[in-house]
Amino acid sequence: MKTHARAVVIGGGVVGASVLYHLTKAGWTDVVLVERDELTSGSTWHAAGGMHTLNGDPNVAKLQEYTIKLYAEIEAASGQSCGVHITGGVNLAGTPERMDFLKLACARARYLGLAMEIITVDEAQKLFPLLDKRHFVGALYNPLEGHVDPAGVTNAYAKAARNLGAEVYRHTRVTGLVARANGEWDVVTDHGTIRAGHVVNAGGLWAREVGKMAGISLPVLAMEHQYVITGEVPEVAASPTEMLHVIDFEGEIYMRQEGRGMLIGTYEKAGVPWAELETPWNFTHELLAPDLDRIAPSLEVGFRHFPALEHAGIKRVINGPFTFAPDGNPLIGKVRGVPSYWVACGVMAGFSQAGGVGLTLANWMVDGDPGFDVWAMDVARFGDWASPEYTHAKVRENYSRRFRIRFPNEELPAARPLRKTPAYERLKARGAVFGSAYGLEHALWFAPPGMEPREDVTYRRSNAHRPVGDECRAVRQATGVLEIATFARYEVTGPGVRAWLDRLLANRLPQEGRISLSPMLNDNGKLIGDFTVANAGRDRFFVFGSGIAEQYHRRWFDAHLPDTGVTLRSLADEWMGFALAGPRSRELLARLTREDVSKEAMPFLAFRELSVAGLRAHVGRISFTGELGYEIWVAAQAEVALLEAIVAAGTDPGLAPFGARALHSLRLEKSFGNWAREYRPIYTPAEAGLDRFVDASKADFVGREAVLRDRAQSPSRRLVTFVVDAGEADAIGDEPVWHDGQVVGWITSGGYGHCVGKSIALGYVPAPVTVAERGFEIEILGERRPATIAREPLFDPAGERMRQS
Ligand SMILES: Cc1cc2nc3c(=O)[nH]c(=O)nc-3n(C[C@H](O)[C@H](O)[C@H](O)COP(=O)(O)OP(=O)(O)OC[C@H]3O[C@@H](n4cnc5c(N)ncnc54)[C@H](O)[C@@H]3O)c2cc1C
């Protein structure tokens, strides 16, 4: 056994083997995989091996395509068969809502370059003769579905990696991890210790335990999962070609051919967690006791929908555990605060996802950047708040809803409320309908008196449409108040703060008492953050950003902080705040403070410490609504007092509370982009229209060289605003943009602009087509709706209301 390696991958399931292969392919050949037992001995060996490209996140869907197409490559590189059967798949809808869901998935596939097709029930039956047409209304055909041999795939990855120089130690258990001062690890095994430059936790069913070895608690939980193999089905045995892969959403079952019968799996509603507290180390190549009663309701639906199966009998039942993260997507990446420790776990669809997970993780480790937009899989999307209890509730919910529709305006109920701000009850009493962002409850909109505070889930405009419109109009006509607890806030202090922020952020830093907006870029000049920076003087800055990205940004901050001279801390628990926005917001603020907040004393982008309602507050004159506006931050204990004072003073200026839905509408009218929508690490500032916030005349900042390179040519795509002739459903994001009959781009967010009376969508299209006056269409729920590019923001294009008032 080696005593040193550049990286040690812990776990020889399909995920660890793929990571090992991709590391060697990226040039790290001094790498080792350590497996407690035989390869595949966790959840991999008993998997059904099904694979497909459907995923709620387009970036993950694209990586699933990569995984499926990789099998030919690893077969060639290893000489090991993966047992690939690309049969194609039929995803069956039993309701009109499910058809909407499939149309959305199909439309999204278009801009990803994935060939999917909406087909009729008759066509579906031709492809899959076992179905009873009466139960279905339509289907999605996906040519890139099928199944593989789990052991074949895992061994192919491992052999291909070995051929490139990697070593694989089987029957070797990692028993401990000891961090060394220089960032390396001592990987302690029952056969000796390996000094490793990097450690990858691909521990699958034991990922939690391997996490604990490094002092971290990973939000993963295993669930029992069952599939059955039927006896011979005459129609299957007689079929000249292999049966297609099938998902029946209403039956909550998936199916494929196995021998002369079928394999039927189900995500039953009453799913059962496995090894809730600790995974036993002696569990190996084992199955769990079958529990047919638990899956009987789904099987019964299956027998009704596919009558030929009813009399085939059940030959075998497989019950095995596999792990999930709270939202069902993998957990990958670098763990903040633990040097050189990487995770690749919570992979619930290893045969669709392990290739993409391996590729992006290896890129990240070798080049410092995953090379793709992996936000939906990034371990940093969860913070410390994702406790084992939260994970438990969410994983169960996610499992039970695996084949259920998640509507775009749907907020799932499990593990809520988890984190509440002090003002939560007050907002609730005002009729707030809450959503959860990064585990924090925040108001989406306010039900007016007499209306139940509950939103109907739909792909179309909901019952919230009218009240949200009223909130928007209140902001534009008088004043609105919005709780801004979902914004991240950091205090950065110390003698080195100016130099550090100047290097970290792409824009010039503000003068004392001022605010500036600044993108944060990675070395490739891509957008990894979008911040408001306030200079409070005396080597003290406040930085505001997206709350959901707190862990993601802090991981980057930590990696770039100098040893001394700069201190950064999150104020998320210490500061709470409200935004006042609207033409009368100054009048309202003036009622709350004796200090001068006139236009001259407090111009646009001013930042001051003020006494507001007798409370010490930090106030910035800034607004995401396009109106005159202020963001007021106070100590968390003072939040309720501040809200009470605002409400008391607000009667005359016509104050109305507003929530995230109204903010979304108002920012669309202003063409303001948002983090995780328009601004993501696949876009450059020039593409996103943020170039004016990048000061390349600064001597040095992260990403400067890439910016200069980019500026030598014009961007190949651009973020634009569309006005859509939308009908009853607005764009929500991820719809394809058509131009002259071709799919040319995609939508990042959309909605209704209540104050301009138009349906609006923001999206990226190739720069040359942005000059076109006509010919655009946005595919919403399967219909191509005419759209035109708005050349300037639809509301107050000169920005006078926000700046000049
Ligand atoms: C019944 C069933 C059906 C399934 N069907 C499908 C399907 O059709 N399609 C699909 O894509 N997915 C399916 N899955 C899910 C699939 O099995 C998982 O996505 C996949 O196996 C996850 O692989 P992994 O490498 O992350 O984890 P694992 O397979 O659990 O691998 C982890 C490995 O790490 C090793 N290990 C852990 N700790 C240590 C340590 N301290 N030292 C050394 N080694 C260690 C373990 O021994 C194990 O081999 C199914 C799962 C089940 C249970």
Ligand as a Chemical Component Dictionary entry (heavy atoms), coordinates in Angstrom:
data_LIG
# 
_chem_comp.id                   LIG 
_chem_comp.type                 NON-POLYMER 
_chem_comp.pdbx_formal_charge   0 
_chem_comp.three_letter_code    LIG 
# 
loop_
_chem_comp_atom.comp_id 
_chem_comp_atom.atom_id 
_chem_comp_atom.alt_atom_id 
_chem_comp_atom.type_symbol 
_chem_comp_atom.charge 
_chem_comp_atom.model_Cartn_x 
_chem_comp_atom.model_Cartn_y 
_chem_comp_atom.model_Cartn_z 
_chem_comp_atom.pdbx_ordinal 
LIG C1  C1  C 0 -33.063 -1.027 -4.702  1  
LIG C2  C2  C 0 -32.300 0.088  -5.361  2  
LIG C3  C3  C 0 -32.522 0.371  -6.698  3  
LIG C4  C4  C 0 -31.819 1.393  -7.321  4  
LIG N1  N1  N 0 -32.041 1.645  -8.632  5  
LIG C5  C5  C 0 -31.322 2.611  -9.261  6  
LIG C6  C6  C 0 -31.494 2.835  -10.646 7  
LIG O1  O1  O 0 -32.268 2.188  -11.304 8  
LIG N2  N2  N 0 -30.752 3.808  -11.229 9  
LIG C7  C7  C 0 -29.872 4.578  -10.507 10 
LIG O2  O2  O 0 -29.209 5.446  -11.087 11 
LIG N3  N3  N 0 -29.710 4.380  -9.197  12 
LIG C8  C8  C 0 -30.413 3.419  -8.549  13 
LIG N4  N4  N 0 -30.232 3.220  -7.213  14 
LIG C9  C9  C 0 -29.375 4.147  -6.485  15 
LIG C10 C10 C 0 -27.904 3.787  -6.651  16 
LIG O3  O3  O 0 -27.716 2.552  -6.105  17 
LIG C11 C11 C 0 -27.040 4.846  -5.965  18 
LIG O4  O4  O 0 -27.267 6.099  -6.596  19 
LIG C12 C12 C 0 -25.568 4.537  -6.047  20 
LIG O5  O5  O 0 -25.301 3.214  -5.727  21 
LIG C13 C13 C 0 -24.771 5.436  -5.112  22 
LIG O6  O6  O 0 -23.432 5.055  -5.201  23 
LIG P1  P1  P 0 -22.339 5.534  -4.164  24 
LIG O7  O7  O 0 -21.033 5.207  -4.748  25 
LIG O8  O8  O 0 -22.590 6.950  -3.808  26 
LIG O9  O9  O 0 -22.634 4.759  -2.828  27 
LIG P2  P2  P 0 -22.372 3.259  -2.365  28 
LIG O10 O10 O 0 -22.727 2.298  -3.420  29 
LIG O11 O11 O 0 -23.040 3.097  -1.053  30 
LIG O12 O12 O 0 -20.815 3.200  -2.209  31 
LIG C14 C14 C 0 -20.110 3.671  -1.121  32 
LIG C15 C15 C 0 -18.921 2.770  -0.911  33 
LIG O13 O13 O 0 -18.087 3.350  0.050   34 
LIG C16 C16 C 0 -17.535 2.320  0.822   35 
LIG N5  N5  N 0 -17.112 2.921  2.099   36 
LIG C17 C17 C 0 -17.877 3.654  2.929   37 
LIG N6  N6  N 0 -17.171 4.041  3.991   38 
LIG C18 C18 C 0 -15.934 3.555  3.827   39 
LIG C19 C19 C 0 -14.767 3.606  4.617   40 
LIG N7  N7  N 0 -14.748 4.230  5.808   41 
LIG N8  N8  N 0 -13.660 3.003  4.153   42 
LIG C20 C20 C 0 -13.670 2.357  2.949   43 
LIG N9  N9  N 0 -14.767 2.267  2.185   44 
LIG C21 C21 C 0 -15.885 2.852  2.615   45 
LIG C22 C22 C 0 -18.661 1.335  0.956   46 
LIG O14 O14 O 0 -18.204 0.037  1.279   47 
LIG C23 C23 C 0 -19.302 1.401  -0.407  48 
LIG O15 O15 O 0 -18.837 0.429  -1.304  49 
LIG C24 C24 C 0 -30.912 2.179  -6.574  50 
LIG C25 C25 C 0 -30.714 1.889  -5.237  51 
LIG C26 C26 C 0 -31.397 0.857  -4.622  52 
LIG C27 C27 C 0 -31.151 0.597  -3.199  53 
# 
loop_
_chem_comp_bond.comp_id 
_chem_comp_bond.atom_id_1 
_chem_comp_bond.atom_id_2 
_chem_comp_bond.value_order 
_chem_comp_bond.pdbx_ordinal 
LIG C1  C2  SING 1  
LIG C2  C3  SING 2  
LIG C2  C26 DOUB 3  
LIG C3  C4  DOUB 4  
LIG C4  N1  SING 5  
LIG C4  C24 SING 6  
LIG N1  C5  DOUB 7  
LIG C5  C6  SING 8  
LIG C5  C8  SING 9  
LIG C6  O1  DOUB 10 
LIG C6  N2  SING 11 
LIG N2  C7  SING 12 
LIG C7  O2  DOUB 13 
LIG C7  N3  SING 14 
LIG N3  C8  DOUB 15 
LIG C8  N4  SING 16 
LIG N4  C9  SING 17 
LIG N4  C24 SING 18 
LIG C9  C10 SING 19 
LIG C10 O3  SING 20 
LIG C10 C11 SING 21 
LIG C11 O4  SING 22 
LIG C11 C12 SING 23 
LIG C12 O5  SING 24 
LIG C12 C13 SING 25 
LIG C13 O6  SING 26 
LIG O6  P1  SING 27 
LIG P1  O7  DOUB 28 
LIG P1  O8  SING 29 
LIG P1  O9  SING 30 
LIG O9  P2  SING 31 
LIG P2  O10 DOUB 32 
LIG P2  O11 SING 33 
LIG P2  O12 SING 34 
LIG O12 C14 SING 35 
LIG C14 C15 SING 36 
LIG C15 O13 SING 37 
LIG C15 C23 SING 38 
LIG O13 C16 SING 39 
LIG C16 N5  SING 40 
LIG C16 C22 SING 41 
LIG N5  C17 SING 42 
LIG N5  C21 SING 43 
LIG C17 N6  DOUB 44 
LIG N6  C18 SING 45 
LIG C18 C19 SING 46 
LIG C18 C21 DOUB 47 
LIG C19 N7  SING 48 
LIG C19 N8  DOUB 49 
LIG N8  C20 SING 50 
LIG C20 N9  DOUB 51 
LIG N9  C21 SING 52 
LIG C22 O14 SING 53 
LIG C22 C23 SING 54 
LIG C23 O15 SING 55 
LIG C24 C25 DOUB 56 
LIG C25 C26 SING 57 
LIG C26 C27 SING 58 
# 
